[in-house]
Amino acid sequence: METLHFSFIIPVYNRPDEIGELLESFTKLKGNVDYNIYIIEDGSTMPSADIVKQFGQLPIFYLSKENSGPGDSRNYGMVRAKGNYFIILDSDVLLPEYYLQIAHRRLTENYTDCYGGPDAAHASFSKLQKAINFSMTSFITTGGIRGGKDSDRFQPRSFNMGLSKQAFETSGGFGTIHPGEDPDLALRLAKLGYKTQLIKDAFVYHKRRIYWTKFYQQVHKFGLVRPILNLWHPTSERFIFWLPTLFSVGFIISLLMAMFDVNWLLYIYMLYSTVAFVMALIHSKNVFIGLLAVMAIFVQFFGYGYGFLKATVALKFLKENPKKRFPKLFFKHVQ
């Protein structure tokens, strides 16, 4: 294995303040690991150039291009990056001070051409951010980190993902779908014989600067994308993807049954909500975050479940073309 030289690839769209906070976390990284940073401005009307200039002590390259989405922007950066191993981050994350040391050590001990790490909530995050983070990462909602017990099947997510230059060049990198570009790439890498691993200690603080309607829109898109990925990669289809839809339909049925004084199904949902609240309370040590977490879980399941059902009907039963039926999920390629 050749000596690792890391290039951080960070697309940004109208989030200069977030880039400033992320770059500030770079200044606190520990260890003597060789790296550089590529900020790819994806056609923003609020560019980050002035913020980037404030961090001249860091090895930063600032690239600007017309808007073509995060996947294409990452490819744009990787084509131009000097490193032989890319670390892909979202602009709304913060790096713990030992992140790079941990990633370097684990790849040196057990090299794979792709890795992923989890996300966590920083102490400074808002109560809503912490509640949504719990909803998105908890074992009782998403099963925790998918693939956590089987590194060969782990599908990294692009908010915290490593990819070798060789794997990028062989696979062609990310597609133009968004969201969903990261599991699509992971599935294509698996078909090409590349292995992935989960590096649990290489976590990032994922800020998730979102409010309720934005969160619903985000998870709704996640639901829309999954049937498209199932269409492209039939072997990846799992029954578990139906669970948010079944949860949502079941809850509606429980409310209808309660109108006729049949409450047993509603009690099951009340029990689940209570367990979720207690787990979030123990995790956050805050009653209000616990309550918000329960709300976030229902928003997550209903948003994803409805999107998944809608896209499944359109693609599997009506045989519609994904790009024609859901054009807002696809960006044009500009390279």
C-alpha positions in Angstrom: 0.0 0.0 0.0 1.4 3.4 -1.0 1.7 6.2 1.6 -1.6 7.8 2.3 -2.1 11.4 1.2 -5.6 12.6 2.1 -7.6 15.2 0.2 -10.8 16.4 1.9 -13.5 17.0 -0.7 -16.2 19.4 0.5 -19.0 20.7 -1.8 -20.9 23.8 -0.5 -24.0 25.5 -1.7 -25.0 28.9 -0.1 -23.5 28.0 3.3 -20.5 30.2 3.9 -21.0 30.3 7.7 -21.0 26.5 7.9 -17.7 26.4 5.9 -16.2 28.8 8.4 -17.2 26.6 11.3 -15.9 23.4 9.6 -12.6 25.0 8.7 -12.2 26.2 12.2 -12.5 22.6 13.3 -9.6 21.7 10.9 -7.3 24.1 12.7 -7.7 21.9 15.8 -6.9 18.6 14.2 -4.2 16.6 16.1 -1.3 14.6 14.6 1.1 14.8 11.8 -0.9 13.4 8.9 -0.5 14.8 5.3 -3.7 16.3 3.9 -5.2 19.1 1.9 -8.7 20.5 1.5 -10.8 21.2 -1.6 -13.8 23.4 -1.2 -16.1 23.1 -4.2 -18.5 26.0 -4.6 -21.5 24.6 -6.4 -22.9 27.6 -8.1 -23.7 29.4 -4.9 -25.3 32.9 -4.9 -23.7 33.2 -1.4 -20.1 32.2 -2.0 -17.6 31.1 0.6 -14.5 32.7 -0.9 -14.1 35.4 1.7 -14.5 32.9 4.5 -12.0 30.5 3.0 -9.4 33.3 2.7 -9.5 33.7 6.5 -7.9 30.2 6.9 -4.8 30.8 4.9 -2.8 28.7 7.4 -4.7 25.6 6.1 -3.8 23.8 2.8 -7.0 24.8 1.0 -7.9 24.9 -2.6 -11.0 26.8 -3.5 -12.8 25.7 -6.7 -15.9 27.3 -8.2 -18.3 25.8 -10.8 -21.9 26.1 -12.0 -24.5 24.3 -10.0 -24.7 20.5 -10.7 -25.4 19.0 -7.3 -23.3 17.6 -4.5 -22.4 14.3 -6.2 -21.1 15.9 -9.4 -19.3 18.6 -7.3 -17.5 15.9 -5.4 -16.4 14.3 -8.6 -15.2 17.7 -9.8 -13.1 18.0 -6.7 -11.7 14.5 -6.8 -10.6 14.8 -10.5 -8.5 17.9 -9.5 -7.3 16.7 -6.0 -3.7 15.9 -5.4 -4.2 13.1 -2.8 -4.5 9.4 -3.4 -7.3 9.0 -0.8 -10.3 11.3 -0.6 -12.3 12.1 2.5 -15.7 13.4 1.6 -17.6 15.6 4.0 -20.8 17.7 4.0 -20.4 21.4 4.7 -22.6 21.1 7.9 -20.2 18.9 9.9 -17.5 19.5 12.4 -14.4 17.4 12.8 -13.3 16.0 16.2 -9.7 16.8 16.9 -8.5 13.2 16.5 -10.5 12.4 13.4 -7.7 12.3 10.9 -5.4 10.3 13.2 -8.0 7.7 13.7 -8.8 7.3 10.0 -5.1 7.1 9.1 -4.4 4.5 11.7 -7.4 2.3 10.8 -6.6 2.4 7.1 -3.0 1.6 7.8 -4.0 -1.4 9.9 -6.8 -2.6 7.7 -6.8 -0.9 4.3 -10.0 -0.7 2.3 -10.7 1.4 -0.7 -13.8 2.9 0.9 -14.9 3.6 4.5 -17.6 5.5 6.3 -18.0 6.9 9.8 -21.0 7.7 12.0 -22.4 11.1 12.9 -23.0 12.5 16.4 -24.5 15.6 18.0 -22.1 18.2 19.5 -22.9 19.6 22.9 -23.3 23.1 21.3 -26.1 21.9 18.9 -29.7 23.1 19.4 -32.3 20.9 21.1 -34.0 20.2 17.7 -30.6 19.2 16.1 -30.0 16.8 18.9 -33.5 15.3 18.7 -33.3 14.9 14.9 -29.8 13.3 15.3 -31.2 10.8 17.7 -34.1 10.0 15.3 -31.7 9.5 12.4 -29.1 7.4 14.2 -31.0 5.5 16.9 -31.2 1.7 16.9 -35.0 1.8 17.3 -35.4 3.9 14.1 -32.7 3.0 11.6 -31.1 0.1 13.4 -28.2 2.4 14.2 -25.4 2.4 11.6 -26.2 0.1 8.8 -23.6 -2.6 8.2 -22.0 -1.9 11.6 -21.4 -5.6 12.2 -20.3 -6.5 8.7 -17.8 -4.1 7.2 -17.9 -5.8 3.7 -21.6 -4.8 3.4 -21.4 -1.3 5.0 -22.7 1.5 2.8 -20.9 4.7 3.8 -22.8 8.0 3.6 -21.3 11.1 1.9 -21.4 13.3 5.0 -18.4 11.2 6.3 -16.9 8.9 3.6 -13.5 7.9 2.5 -12.7 6.8 -1.1 -9.4 5.8 -2.7 -8.4 7.5 -5.9 -8.3 4.1 -7.6 -11.8 3.3 -6.6 -13.0 6.7 -7.8 -11.4 6.4 -11.2 -12.7 2.8 -11.7 -16.2 3.5 -10.6 -16.6 7.0 -12.1 -17.6 8.4 -8.7 -21.0 9.7 -7.8 -24.0 9.8 -10.1 -26.3 12.8 -10.6 -29.1 11.6 -8.4 -29.5 13.4 -5.0 -30.1 12.2 -2.4 -29.1 8.6 -2.9 -25.8 9.2 -4.7 -23.8 7.7 -1.8 -25.6 4.3 -1.5 -25.6 4.1 -5.3 -21.8 4.5 -5.4 -21.4 2.0 -2.5 -23.4 -0.6 -4.3 -21.5 0.0 -7.6 -18.2 -0.3 -5.7 -19.4 -3.7 -4.2 -20.1 -4.9 -7.7 -16.6 -4.0 -8.7 -15.1 -6.0 -5.9 -14.1 -3.1 -3.6 -14.5 -3.6 0.1 -15.7 -1.0 2.6 -15.5 -0.7 6.3 -17.1 1.2 9.1 -14.7 3.2 11.3 -16.8 3.8 14.3 -14.4 6.1 16.0 -14.0 8.3 12.9 -17.3 10.1 13.6 -18.2 13.7 12.7 -20.5 16.1 14.4 -23.4 16.5 11.9 -25.1 19.8 12.5 -28.3 19.1 10.5 -29.3 22.8 10.3 -32.9 22.0 9.6 -36.4 22.8 10.8 -39.5 20.6 10.8 -40.7 21.2 7.3 -37.1 20.9 5.9 -36.6 17.7 7.8 -39.8 16.2 6.4 -38.8 17.2 2.9 -35.4 15.6 3.4 -36.6 12.3 4.6 -39.4 12.3 2.0 -36.7 12.5 -0.7 -34.9 9.6 1.0 -38.0 7.6 0.7 -38.5 8.5 -3.0 -34.9 7.6 -3.8 -34.8 4.1 -2.3 -37.1 2.4 -4.9 -35.0 4.0 -7.6 -31.9 2.4 -6.1 -33.8 -0.9 -5.8 -34.6 -0.6 -9.5 -31.0 0.0 -10.4 -29.6 -2.5 -7.9 -32.2 -5.3 -7.5 -30.1 -7.3 -5.1 -30.1 -4.5 -2.6 -33.9 -4.6 -2.1 -34.9 -5.4 1.4 -38.2 -5.8 3.3 -36.8 -3.4 6.0 -37.3 -0.5 3.5 -41.0 -1.0 3.9 -41.1 -0.6 7.6 -41.6 3.3 7.7 -44.5 2.9 5.3 -46.0 0.1 7.4 -45.4 2.1 10.6 -47.3 5.1 9.1 -50.2 3.1 7.8 -50.5 1.2 11.0 -50.6 4.4 13.0 -53.4 5.8 10.9 -55.3 2.5 11.3 -54.8 2.6 15.1 -56.4 6.0 15.2 -59.4 4.8 13.2 -59.7 1.8 15.4 -59.6 4.0 18.5 -62.6 5.9 17.1 -64.6 2.6 17.6 -63.1 2.1 21.0 -60.6 -0.6 19.8 -57.3 0.6 21.4 -54.9 -2.2 21.5 -53.0 -1.1 18.3 -52.8 2.5 19.6 -51.4 1.2 22.9 -48.5 -0.5 20.9 -47.7 2.9 19.4 -47.9 4.6 22.8 -45.5 2.0 24.2 -43.0 2.5 21.3 -43.2 6.2 21.8 -42.6 5.8 25.5 -39.5 3.6 24.9 -38.2 6.2 22.3 -38.7 9.0 24.8 -36.9 7.2 27.6 -34.0 6.3 25.3 -33.7 9.9 24.0 -34.0 11.2 27.6 -31.2 8.9 28.8 -29.1 9.8 25.8 -29.6 13.6 26.0 -30.4 14.0 29.7 -33.1 16.5 28.7 -36.8 16.1 28.8 -37.6 18.5 26.0 -35.1 16.8 23.7 -36.8 13.5 24.5 -40.2 14.9 23.5 -38.8 16.4 20.3 -37.1 13.1 19.5 -40.5 11.3 19.5 -41.9 14.0 17.2 -38.8 13.6 14.9 -39.3 9.9 14.7 -42.9 10.2 13.5 -41.9 12.9 11.0 -39.1 10.7 9.8 -41.3 7.6 9.4 -44.2 9.4 7.7 -42.0 11.4 5.4 -39.9 8.5 4.3 -42.8 6.0 4.3 -44.9 8.2 2.0 -42.1 8.9 -0.3 -41.2 5.2 -0.5 -44.8 4.2 -1.2 -45.2 6.9 -3.9 -42.0 6.0 -5.7 -42.7 2.2 -5.5 -46.1 2.6 -7.1 -44.8 4.8 -9.8 -41.8 2.7 -10.7 -42.8 -0.9 -9.9 -46.5 -0.9 -10.8 -46.9 2.0 -13.3 -43.4 1.4 -14.8 -42.6 5.1 -15.0 -39.1 6.4 -15.8 -37.4 7.7 -12.6 -35.9 10.8 -14.3 -39.2 11.8 -15.9 -41.4 11.0 -12.9 -39.0 12.6 -10.3 -36.9 15.2 -12.2 -36.0 17.2 -9.1 -34.0 14.2 -7.8 -31.5 14.5 -10.6 -28.9 17.1 -11.5 -27.3 17.7 -14.8 -23.6 16.7 -15.3 -21.3 19.7 -16.0 -17.8 18.2 -16.2 
